[in-house]
Amino acid sequence: MSRALCWIRRDLRLNDHRALFEACANHDEVAVVFVFDTVILDALENRSDRRVTFIMQSLLELDQGLRKRGSSLIVLHGNPVHEIPKLAHELKAEAVLTARDFEPYALERDEEVRQALANQTIDFQTVKDQVIFERGEILSLTGTPFKVFTPFSRRWLEKFEERVDAIAYDPELSKLIPESLASPYSMGLDYSLIRFTECQPWLDAGEQAGNAALTDFESRINEYGDARDIPSVNGTSLLSVHLRFGTISVREAVQTALQHESAGAKKWLMELIWREFYQDILANNPQVVSTTFDPTYAELEWPGIDEHFEAWKAGQTGYPIVDAAMRCFAETGWMHNRFRMIVASFLTKDLLVDYKKGEQYFAENLLDFDLASNNGGWQWAASVGCDAQPYFRIFNPYLQSRKFDPDGIFIRKWIPELAYLDNRSIHEPSEMEAVMSDYSLPIVNHAEQRATAIAMFQQAKRNPTSM
């Protein structure tokens, strides 16, 4: 009788689960394990990080699902390089299966796990799960990875076959090991054991909540193309967190998009392909974690000051749309996609602060933080990445505010001191209105900073090594 471990990580669900499917299909018994990775957790300064709560709540639901089937989740706390081989040995497993992850740390960790398991003659298998196409599958006619989104998306659509690439992998859960065998190895699900405290995220966690969110979005998907940019309406999918932690599968998301012919559904499919594009960029260019994708700007010096960076984080820049977005972010860990572009453009092009500082702040606080998307988005906004926003196209925060929050609904919610202003003044309060409201005056002049930013980039292009 053969036994396998299914090591779950970014796939916190039981349905349409590739690694669990393959484990059940090829082995007689399967144990499901999650490791609270101390290498990751110890780097988190906030011991009430919302993401840990989201993971914990998702695991509690997953464990309940396993118990209904007579099994239970094995939960460990430590370095997976040690914990996974140890558990595999104790359970006399012949193989460990898990979903592939191309983040630099994950690649290094998995290789160490592979070697440790090999020393025990235990097989280590990784499978594709978090994307439709991964590194090496979407290539140009010359066999090289794409650096521009449009041809990447075109090739993605050409290669995609619904009955092959988006089929569901539903595991045979009757193969799960009994609870009596799993429980003795598990530390259980307790915040105190991992030295964190609960902090309720802004949305419900778990596979059931993910499915409900997907169903809800499907009822609105046809309006997505127009509604997605208006923060005062329920126009986005609100699925980024569920995709990040795998409480829904990307295959389910793609299938949902394909069931509709509307422009909104097609637009959302493009957003899912953007997600895969950034995953592909990171997998093929791991250096982007520490430097710019475009080497022209690798040595670019950003003259922005710490005082302005702190004002940006606190939502005290004097630009209402920026401040409302940042205050919402600080309280919830969520930011509307349109606002992500606005605040990133403002930090890098108005305040001239290094994009890496903004990227890191988002990495520490985004509930849906994903290294590839976060890095790709910040480099795009800062005009230093692949297929990036041209450096001379700089968002005007006042125009963005009037266009996407025309009635000031979002601003009034998050900047109550400006709530009394009319729909014209709320986007750009006069000096008198700002003082009377006890609101910050603009800390920089947009027009002046825009000119400085353009000159800075032009100088870098003329002489990239001198910056």
N, C-alpha and C positions, 0 to 999 in steps of 0.2 A: 504493500500500500504506500503510495507516494503522498507526501505532504508538502505544501508550499505556504509561504508567507506572502500576503498582499500588503505592501507598505504604501499607505495612502498619505498624500501630502497636499497637493493642490486639487484634489478630486474627492471632496467630502460629501459623497453621495453613495447610494447603492445601485441606482439604475443607470443604464448607459455608461457603464464603468469599464473601460478597456482592460486595465490591469487585472481587475477582479474577474472579468470575463475570461481572460486567458488563463488565469490561475485555476479557475473552476473547470475550464474545458480540458486542461491537461494534467490535472492532479486529482487524487481521490479525496483529499481533505485540504481545506484552506483556512488559515488564520488571518484575520485582518488586524493590522497594527498601525498605530499612529505614534510618532515620537515628538514630544515637545522639545524641539532642538535648542539646546542651551547655547549653542554658538550664535543663533539668531536672537533668542530671548535675552541673553545677557547683554546684548548691544542696545537694547531698548531702555532708555532712561525713564520713560513714563511707565510706571508699574500698574497703571490702570488703562493701558493701551486698548482702545476699542476693538482693534483687530483680534486681540487675544480673546476677548469676550465673544466675538463673532465665531471664532474657531471653536471655542469651548461649547457654545450653544449648538453649533452644527454637529459637533462630535456627540453631544448628549442625545440629539435626535437620532444620529446614525447608530449609536449604541442601542437605543431603544428598538430600532428596526432590526438589529441583529438578535437582540434578546427575544423578540417575537418569533424568531426563527430558530430558537434554541441555542444561539451562540452569544458571543459578546465581543466587544472591542477590546483589544489589548492596548493599553495606554502606557507609554514609557516617557521618562524625563531624563535627558542627558544628551550626549553626543551620539548621533546615529552611527557614526563610524565604529563605535564600540557597541552600542545597544542592539543594532540590527544583527550583526554576526553572532552576538551572545545569545539572543533570543532564538535565532535560526538553529543554533547548535542545541539549545535546551529542548526545543520542540522537535528535534530530529528532522528538520525540513530539508528537502532536496533542492529547493529553489526559492528565491526571493524575486517577486515581480513588482514593478513600480512604473509610474508614468515618467517619461523623459522630461527633463527640465534643462534648458540651455543657458540658464543664468550662470555666470562664472563660478560662484560659490557652489552651486548645485553640481556642476560638472566635476569640480575638484572633490567634493564630498562623495559623490557616487563612485568615482574611480577608486577612492580609498575603500569604500564599502565593497566594491567588486573584488579588490585584491584580498581583503580580509576574508571574504567568503570563499574565494578560490583556494586559500590556504586550508580551508576545511572541506574542499571539494564540493562546495555548494554553488549552484549556478545562480547568476545574477542577470535577470532579464529586464530590459526597459522597453516600454511600448509608447507609441504616439497616442496622446490623449487630449492635450490642452489646445491644440490647433488642428485645422483640417490638413494643412500642408506645413511641414517643418523644413528645417535646413536641408538644402540639397534637392528639394522637390520642385521648387519654382525657380527655373533658370532661364536665362536669355538664350537666344539661338547660338551664341558662342559658348554656352555652358557655364556662364558666370552668374553670380547673384545679381539681382537688380539693385539699383541705387535710387530709382525714381518710382514713385507709387503708381502712376498711370499704367505704364507697361507691365508692372508687377500685377496689378489688378486684372489687366486684360489677360495675361497668361494664367492667372489663378482661375478665372472664369472659363477659359478654354480647357484647362486641365480637369476641372471639377466634374465629377460624375456622381449624381445624387445617390444612385443605388450602390455605389462603392465607397465614396468618401464621407457620406453623412448617414450611414446606417447606424442603428443603435446596437450597442454591445451590452445586452442584458445578461448578467451572470446567472449561472445555475446555483442559487443560494442554498440548495440542499446539501452542497458540498462543504458548508462551513463547519468548522470543528465545534464540538459541544461547549457550552458555557463552562462546564466543570473543568475542562481542559484549559480554556483561555483565561479564566478569572485569576488563577494563582499567579500569573505572570504580570498582571496589570496593576499599576499604582492607582487607578481610578481617575475620575474627573473631578478635581478639587482645585480651586484657585490657589489656596494656601500652599499646596504642594509644589506649585510652580512659582510661588512668590509673586503672584499678581492679584489684583482686586478686580471685581466685576465693574464694567462701565458700559451701560446699555448703548449699543449703536443706534443710529437713526432709522434703521430698518430691521425687520426680523431676519434671523439667521436660519440656516438649515435648508435641506433639499425641498421640504414642503413649501417653505416660504419662497424659495427660488422658482418652483413650478408655478406658484400663485402669481408671482411677479411677472413671469413670462406670459401667463394667460391674460393677465391684466393688460400688459403691453400690446398683446396681439389685438385686443379690442381697440387700440389706439394707433396701431402701426401705420394705417393709411394716412394719418395726419402728421406723421413723424417729420416729413421733409420740411414743413412749415413751422410746426410747433417746437421743434428741437432747440431753436435759438431763443425762445421766450421763457425766461426763468420763472415768471409768475404763473405759468400754466403747467399742467402735468404732461409735458411734451417729450421728455426723454424716456429711454427704456428703463432706467434705474436698475439695470442688470449687471453693471460693471463689477460690483462687489461679488455677485454670484458667479460670474465668469472667472473672476480672480481666484476664488477659493474652490471653484468646481462644484458648487451646490446646484448648478445646472451644467450640462455639457455644451461645448461649442457646437456640437452636431445638432442638438436640440434647437439651439438658437438659429443656426443656418436653415434648418428645416422649416422653422416658423417663418422666416423671411421668404422662403421659396413658395410658401403656400399662398402668397398674395402677389398680385400683379401691379399693385399701385406704385407710384413714384416714391411714396414714403417707405414702403418695404424694400425697394431697390436701394434707397439711400441708406437704410440701416444695414443692409448687406454690405454696402461699401465700407461702412464703419467697422464691421466685423473683419473685413479684409484689411483695413488700416491696422487693426490690432495685430493681424498676422504679419503684415509688412514690418512693423516694429519688432516683432518677435524674430523675424528673419534677419533684420539688420543687426540685432544684438547677437544672435547666434553666429553670424558670419563675421562680425566686427566687434569682438568683446572689448576692444580698446575704448569704445565709446563710453564705457563706465567711468573712465578717468580723463578722457580728452575729447575734443570735438571730432565729429565724423569728418568734417571738412578741414583738412590740415592747414588751410589758409589761415584759420583763426585759432590755431592751437596755442599760440603765444599772445593772443589778444589780451591787453590789459584793460580791465574794467575800472573806471575811476570812481564808481559809486561809493558812498560812505556808509558806515555801519548805522549811523543815526537814521538814515533814510530806509535802510533795510528793516530796522526795528519798527519804524512807523508803518511800513508796508505790512508787516506781520500783524501789527496791532489794529489795522484798519483806521489809521489816522493820517492819511496822506493829503486829505482835503479834496480828493476826487471821489464823489459819492459812490459811483458804481464800483470802483476798486475797493473802497472801504467796506461797502455792504457785502461784497463777495468774500472778503477776507474775514470779516466778523462772523459770517455764516460758517465759513470753513473752520474757524477756531472753535466754534461751539459744537459743530456736528461731525467734522471730519469728512464732509462732503462738499464738492464744488461742481456746479453746473459746467458742462463742457465749454460753452461760450465764455463763461467767466474765467475758466482756466487760461484761455487764450488772451483775454483782456488783461488779467493781472500779471501774466508772464511777460507780455509785451511791455506793460508799464514798468515792471521791475527792471527789465534789461534795456529798454529803449528810452524810458523817461528818467528812471533813477540811475541807469547805467551801472547796475549792480550785476556781478558775475552770475550767470544763469545757474551755476553749480550750487550757489547758496539757496536759490529758490527751489531747485530740484531736490536738495537735501531736506528743506523744510517740508515740502510735499511728501517726501519719502517717509518722514517721521510721523506725519499726521493724516495722510489720506487713508480712509478705510479701504478703498479699492486699490491701494498702491500696488502697482506692477512695475518692476524695474524697466522692462522694455518700453512700455507705453509712456511711463513717466519721463524716462530719459529721452525718448524720441520726441515727445511733446515739448519738452523744455528746449531741446536743441532746435526744434522747428521754430518755436517762438523767438528764440534768440538769433535765428538766421545763421547758425553754425553747423546745422545737422544735414542729414540727407533730405533732398527734395524740400528744403526749408523755405519758410516765408522769406521773400527777398528783403534784404536789409533796409531798403528804402521804402518798403510798405509798412508803415508804423501805425498801429491802431490809435485813433484819436479817442481818448476815453469819454469825452463829452458826446461825440457823435455815436459811439457805441451805446452809450447810456440811453440817448434819445431814441435810437433805433430799436433796441431790444428790451427796454423797460420804459416804454413811452409814457405810461401813466405813473411811473415811479412806485409801482406796487412793491417791488422787491426792495428798493431803497428805503421806503417807509418802514418796512418790516424790520430791517436790520440797523437802520440809523434813525431811531425814533426822534432824535432831536431835530431832524429835518422834516418830520411828518406833516407839519403845518404848512409847508411851502406848497405853492401851486405846481402844476405839472410842468411848467417851463423852468421855474427857478430851482426845482429840486435836483435837476441834473448839474447845474452850475450855479450854486448860491453866490450872490454878490458878497463882497467883503463884509458889508453891514449885516446881511442875513446870516452869514457864518458866525460872526461875533455874537449876534443876538441869540443864536441857537447854541452857543458854546460848542461849535463845531470847528474842526481844524481848518486853517487857511491852507491853500495849496502849497506844498513844500517845494515844488519846482514849477517852472513855466513850461508847459508842454511844447510849445513852438520852439523855444530855445533848446530844450533837451533833444527834440527831434533833429534839429540841425546838427547838434553836437554828435549824436549817435551816427548819423549818416556820414559825417566827416571822419569819424573814428573807423568805421568799416571801410570807407574808401581808402584811407591810409593803410589799413591792414592788407587790402587787396594789392595796393601798389608795392608794398614792401613787407610781406608777411613775416619775415624773420626779424624785423626790427622792433616789433611790438613788445 
